Amino acid sequence: MIIDAYTHWTPFKYVRFLKSVKSTLAKNEAEHISSLSSAKPGFFDPEARISDMNQYKFESQVTMVHSIIEPNTLNLSPDENLKGCKLINNDLAELYQTTKGRIIPVGSVPLLSDAGLMRDEIRRCTGELGIKGFMVPTNCGGAPVDTFIKFWEEMDRIGLPVYIHPVDAPAGSTRPYEMEYDLMHVVGWPHETALIWLRMVKSGLLDKYRRLKIVTHHMGGTIPYLLGRIEESFNREASKVLDSAGNVYTGTGSVLQYLRRFYYDTAIGGNPYAVELGTKVFDISQIIFSTDYPWGPQGGKKRMETYPGIIRNLSIPEESKEDIFYRNASKLLGI
């Protein structure tokens, strides 16, 4: 059995809504995703997705809105932010019903709306819509997601998984050349994931909220490769390190102890050595299989064809491969 635990979906009612708002960024991204979706049925057609799943013997997909139209990143007003999330969540709930549970919904959260309205929407999603978790961006217009404390309080209370998806840094805050050649997406996003991972560890968020279940994309970004550097830099003998208030402090404990507080997916671009490194750095119980469908060659189908083979060829026990393919995701999502 295979559960593809991190995929994306185009909710067209929401996209049409974006085309009606004042934000130029929202309008542009809505046009972009509309153009992409029109050429690739897997972006929006449940039957096309189920057909692909059947062809490659995938039992289920876990899906959420595309990060490029994530409602907390588009300069929407608080009211628009809330309405956009509701449209997404309604669409995902309908998709869940239409596909008889084979496409599992991960909803969107109005982080930029009133905290009470945000909690109301989370509770509507879990109580009425059957939403199994929530996706949030690494930053909302430059505000790092770890700073949205009311959200983390609620997620700690309900115990559902939070999928953190990397997004671009806000315009004007980056080196200009990062936006050329698609560099922000190709290498900037894995770096952004590592930044937020470390912020969550060093800010004390994970110590305060111990029930959080957090999924990082792309096998934790650059974390596996840089783990030695990270651990060395934050140990008690580290050179000067500044906290968020600009105060100098020294490390207080091992970063390694937090590795198992996160989940890591296998959508890392199809390089078997990168996946193998992840299995050596992280515990197998924290790794979930994913393709990032429908992104990638042939509308995601090439990944569905090739990514399972990467797992099957790993030098790990067969039982561990089954954990990655479906058991870990089943446990995480309660399905």
Phi and psi in degrees as a GROMACS rama.xvg file:
@    title "Ramachandran Plot"
@    xaxis  label "Phi"
@    yaxis  label "Psi"
@TYPE xy
-129.606  127.41  ILE-2
-109.5  118.597  ILE-3
-83.9039  103.153  ASP-4
-90.6446  6.18332  ALA-5
-154.014  94.2462  TYR-6
-132.409  176.073  THR-7
-132.788  163.244  HIS-8
-147.485  147.577  TRP-9
-102.212  105.314  THR-10
-87.0792  102.407  PRO-11
-68.1955  -30.0012  PHE-12
-61.856  -39.7085  LYS-13
-66.6771  -42.2103  TYR-14
-61.9349  -42.4272  VAL-15
-62.6062  -37.7917  ARG-16
-61.0199  -43.3166  PHE-17
-60.0206  -34.1015  LEU-18
-68.6909  -13.8698  LYS-19
-99.4799  -7.48544  SER-20
-87.0625  172.822  VAL-21
-79.4284  -28.5468  LYS-22
-60.8406  120.267  SER-23
-64.6937  -38.69  THR-24
-59.8954  -45.2482  LEU-25
-62.461  -44.2891  ALA-26
-60.9368  -44.8965  LYS-27
-63.9649  -43.5957  ASN-28
-69.1585  -33.1691  GLU-29
-64.2793  -41.7456  ALA-30
-65.6672  -39.4824  GLU-31
-61.9714  -49.875  HIS-32
-70.0291  -30.1356  ILE-33
-64.1719  -42.8483  SER-34
-64.1043  -45.1317  SER-35
-62.6711  -44.2499  LEU-36
-67.0383  -35.4352  SER-37
-63.5566  -25.0669  SER-38
-96.475  -8.26399  ALA-39
-136.207  99.1529  LYS-40
-56.7954  -29.1094  PRO-41
-62.7684  -18.053  GLY-42
-69.2732  -28.9476  PHE-43
-141.842  -11.96  PHE-44
-102.774  112.213  ASP-45
-58.2552  -39.1181  PRO-46
-65.1999  -38.8057  GLU-47
-64.6113  -40.4699  ALA-48
-65.7873  -46.0026  ARG-49
-62.5854  -38.832  ILE-50
-60.7814  -44.6108  SER-51
-63.8511  -41.1362  ASP-52
-62.2626  -42.6568  MET-53
-65.9833  -40.404  ASN-54
-60.8482  -40.5168  GLN-55
-103.504  10.8538  TYR-56
61.898  46.4895  LYS-57
-97.5246  128.083  PHE-58
-74.7835  -44.4558  GLU-59
-145.353  160.432  SER-60
-125.338  142.9  GLN-61
-101.892  124.006  VAL-62
-131.423  158.154  THR-63
-155.085  170.494  MET-64
-63.3887  153.843  VAL-65
-64.0958  142.133  HIS-66
-64.8338  -28.5573  SER-67
-72.477  -13.3708  ILE-68
-119.811  23.4724  ILE-69
-62.4142  127.64  GLU-70
-68.0692  -14.2035  PRO-71
-88.1695  3.11789  ASN-72
-119.727  7.66204  THR-73
-114.507  17.2116  LEU-74
60.7198  38.656  ASN-75
-84.7547  155.112  LEU-76
-71.693  163.269  SER-77
-55.0592  -40.9395  PRO-78
-66.5688  -41.3774  ASP-79
-66.4713  -38.0677  GLU-80
-58.0273  -46.5568  ASN-81
-66.7369  -46.2458  LEU-82
-62.3795  -41.6332  LYS-83
-60.5092  -43.5242  GLY-84
-63.524  -40.739  CYS-85
-62.5778  -41.3894  LYS-86
-63.036  -43.2477  LEU-87
-61.7553  -48.9033  ILE-88
-66.589  -38.0914  ASN-89
-62.3056  -42.4848  ASN-90
-64.1658  -43.6502  ASP-91
-65.4001  -37.387  LEU-92
-64.7735  -39.7963  ALA-93
-65.0228  -40.4903  GLU-94
-61.6723  -40.8724  LEU-95
-58.7072  -43.5642  TYR-96
-71.4382  -43.5172  GLN-97
-59.827  -38.7419  THR-98
-94.0323  11.5967  THR-99
54.0177  40.9557  LYS-100
86.0679  0.56699  GLY-101
-78.0168  -26.7003  ARG-102
-108.526  112.079  ILE-103
-97.004  128.048  ILE-104
-87.6476  134.825  PRO-105
-117.832  118.326  VAL-106
-86.261  -179.98  GLY-107
-112.373  149.303  SER-108
-119.44  130.391  VAL-109
-78.2939  75.9112  PRO-110
-62.2409  -26.4539  LEU-111
-95.3612  4.89818  LEU-112
-94.4163  178.334  SER-113
-55.218  138.366  ASP-114
-59.3261  -37.623  ALA-115
-66.5147  -40.7551  GLY-116
-67.5813  -35.5291  LEU-117
-61.748  -46.9245  MET-118
-62.779  -39.2017  ARG-119
-60.348  -41.0801  ASP-120
-69.7  -40.0784  GLU-121
-59.0151  -44.535  ILE-122
-71.0403  -33.4471  ARG-123
-63.0795  -42.7265  ARG-124
-61.4639  -45.0058  CYS-125
-80.3411  -30.8675  THR-126
-88.7458  -30.7155  GLY-127
-115.652  -32.3029  GLU-128
-100.393  -15.0049  LEU-129
79.0488  20.3537  GLY-130
-67.0973  135.576  ILE-131
-100.809  -5.02824  LYS-132
177.07  -174.213  GLY-133
-139.644  144.098  PHE-134
-104.828  136.634  MET-135
-131.396  153.269  VAL-136
-80.9022  160.873  PRO-137
-65.8561  -29.6417  THR-138
-147.158  152.712  ASN-139
-115.621  94.0498  CYS-140
61.4172  28.3771  GLY-141
104.075  -15.0431  GLY-142
-84.3518  116.492  ALA-143
-63.8827  141.862  PRO-144
-65.5281  -22.3269  VAL-145
-67.3498  -14.1145  ASP-146
-86.8837  -4.10513  THR-147
-88.475  74.7813  PHE-148
-62.3839  -40.0391  ILE-149
-59.9134  -35.7226  LYS-150
-65.0294  -47.2754  PHE-151
-66.9294  -33.0599  TRP-152
-59.5635  -45.366  GLU-153
-68.2004  -40.1407  GLU-154
-69.1678  -33.9165  MET-155
-65.1518  -36.0101  ASP-156
-68.2038  -44.9056  ARG-157
-89.7718  -21.2132  ILE-158
74.6375  19.0636  GLY-159
-88.7542  154.462  LEU-160
-70.2994  148.054  PRO-161
-115.061  119.062  VAL-162
-90.2933  120.573  TYR-163
-100.999  121.351  ILE-164
-111.165  130.378  HIS-165
-66.9347  143.964  PRO-166
-136.624  167.912  VAL-167
-62.5294  149.879  ASP-168
-67.5775  152.332  ALA-169
-61.9858  149.726  PRO-170
-56.5541  136.916  ALA-171
92.1268  -12.1  GLY-172
-102.578  1.28219  SER-173
-114.436  166.386  THR-174
-67.8928  131.973  ARG-175
-53.7074  -35.5967  PRO-176
-73.0536  -11.8708  TYR-177
-67.0476  -25.9161  GLU-178
-86.3526  -6.08922  MET-179
-87.746  151.843  GLU-180
59.3312  21.1618  TYR-181
63.2191  26.43  ASP-182
-66.3616  -33.7141  LEU-183
-59.8789  -41.6204  MET-184
-72.6038  -47.4228  HIS-185
-69.4273  -48.8468  VAL-186
-116.763  -21.8699  VAL-187
-69.2595  -38.673  GLY-188
-64.343  -46.7076  TRP-189
-59.1819  -36.2597  PRO-190
-66.0191  -42.2347  HIS-191
-60.033  -40.6943  GLU-192
-60.3742  -44.9151  THR-193
-63.9517  -39.1429  ALA-194
-58.6387  -47.8888  LEU-195
-70.8658  -37.7414  ILE-196
-53.7636  -49.2504  TRP-197
-69.4339  -35.8262  LEU-198
-62.2424  -41.2526  ARG-199
-65.8943  -36.0188  MET-200
-71.1999  -49.8091  VAL-201
-78.8775  -22.4321  LYS-202
-77.3489  -12.4325  SER-203
88.1754  3.33843  GLY-204
-58.1773  -42.351  LEU-205
-72.9204  -24.7054  LEU-206
-75.8843  -34.1584  ASP-207
-77.7994  -38.9175  LYS-208
-116.499  94.1717  TYR-209
-88.3624  -5.87663  ARG-210
-97.5091  2.194  ARG-211
-64.1652  137.881  LEU-212
-119.621  112.461  LYS-213
-121.852  128.425  ILE-214
-105.665  121.602  VAL-215
-98.9317  144.674  THR-216
-85.513  161.947  HIS-217
55.5322  44.2983  HIS-218
54.8442  39.4267  MET-219
78.7743  15.9742  GLY-220
62.7663  -126.57  GLY-221
-90.8097  2.84832  THR-222
-55.8012  -49.7428  ILE-223
-58.4026  -42.736  PRO-224
-71.5956  -35.2473  TYR-225
-98.142  8.136  LEU-226
-59.3732  -39.8183  LEU-227
-62.8106  -43.509  GLY-228
-63.0492  -41.9117  ARG-229
-62.8666  -48.4655  ILE-230
-62.9514  -43.0674  GLU-231
-64.8062  -40.7147  GLU-232
-68.9236  -30.0762  SER-233
-103.289  13.0356  PHE-234
-80.6935  178.27  ASN-235
-67.031  -18.3627  ARG-236
-102.048  15.6452  GLU-237
-65.9775  158.029  ALA-238
-71.1533  179.488  SER-239
-56.5928  131.876  LYS-240
-129.902  137.068  VAL-241
-103.056  138.662  LEU-242
-84.7756  -174.101  ASP-243
-65.8477  -19.3874  SER-244
-93.9858  0.663519  ALA-245
86.3497  11.0463  GLY-246
-88.54  143.144  ASN-247
-79.0114  134.341  VAL-248
-146.068  164.38  TYR-249
-110.795  161.35  THR-250
-60.0195  146.843  GLY-251
-114.174  -3.82858  THR-252
-179.897  172.332  GLY-253
-76.41  133.251  SER-254
-65.1397  -27.8373  VAL-255
-58.7729  -29.4071  LEU-256
-65.5708  -16.8805  GLN-257
-95.1381  -6.53885  TYR-258
-55.6479  -40.3995  LEU-259
-83.7574  3.73306  ARG-260
-85.2163  -5.64616  ARG-261
-120.372  160.883  PHE-262
-110.714  154.375  TYR-263
-135.769  132.366  TYR-264
-101.832  165.278  ASP-265
-94.0413  7.6512  THR-266
-80.9579  79.5901  ALA-267
-120.851  16.8406  ILE-268
98.9467  8.34485  GLY-269
84.6988  11.0184  GLY-270
-89.418  115.167  ASN-271
-63.7877  -29.6361  PRO-272
-70.6936  -33.0664  TYR-273
-66.6953  -41.8604  ALA-274
-65.484  -42.122  VAL-275
-60.5868  -41.4875  GLU-276
-59.6228  -42.1638  LEU-277
-58.6801  -39.2212  GLY-278
-70.8184  -21.4164  THR-279
-86.7676  -30.5226  LYS-280
-85.5169  -42.6572  VAL-281
-101.198  160.453  PHE-282
-74.6823  141.536  ASP-283
-55.5015  -32.3687  ILE-284
-66.8754  -11.927  SER-285
-104.775  3.91983  GLN-286
-105.453  129.686  ILE-287
-121.31  142.492  ILE-288
-75.967  137.388  PHE-289
-158.321  160.329  SER-290
-119.811  -13.8102  THR-291
67.8832  21.4144  ASP-292
-50.8242  144.092  TYR-293
-93.306  18.5337  PRO-294
-76.0306  157.135  TRP-295
104.728  176.931  GLY-296
-57.8562  141.975  PRO-297
58.2659  41.0254  GLN-298
59.9862  34.7922  GLY-299
89.6197  -12.4814  GLY-300
-69.2181  -31.7121  LYS-301
-63.5235  -37.1875  LYS-302
-68.0423  -39.4631  ARG-303
-61.275  -33.4602  MET-304
-74.2434  -39.403  GLU-305
-102.865  -31.176  THR-306
-63.6198  -37.5298  TYR-307
-58.7197  -34.8462  PRO-308
-63.5258  -31.1279  GLY-309
-61.9834  -42.5454  ILE-310
-68.8993  -43.6783  ILE-311
-63.31  -27.7387  ARG-312
-90.2559  -0.814558  ASN-313
-67.368  147.108  LEU-314
-86.8808  64.6438  SER-315
-134.295  160.98  ILE-316
-59.4674  151.386  PRO-317
-57.993  -36.0543  GLU-318
-60.5121  -38.5583  GLU-319
-68.4467  -35.0776  SER-320
-64.0488  -40.4112  LYS-321
-65.3196  -35.3603  GLU-322
-58.385  -46.3982  ASP-323
-66.9048  -42.5651  ILE-324
-65.1937  -39.2847  PHE-325
-153.323  -30.7674  TYR-326
-65.58  -42.4586  ARG-327
-64.4166  -41.7547  ASN-328
-66.7622  -39.2314  ALA-329
-59.9608  -44.1018  SER-330
-66.3341  -44.1194  LYS-331
-59.3487  -44.5218  LEU-332
-95.7639  -7.65509  LEU-333
67.097  43.0156  GLY-334
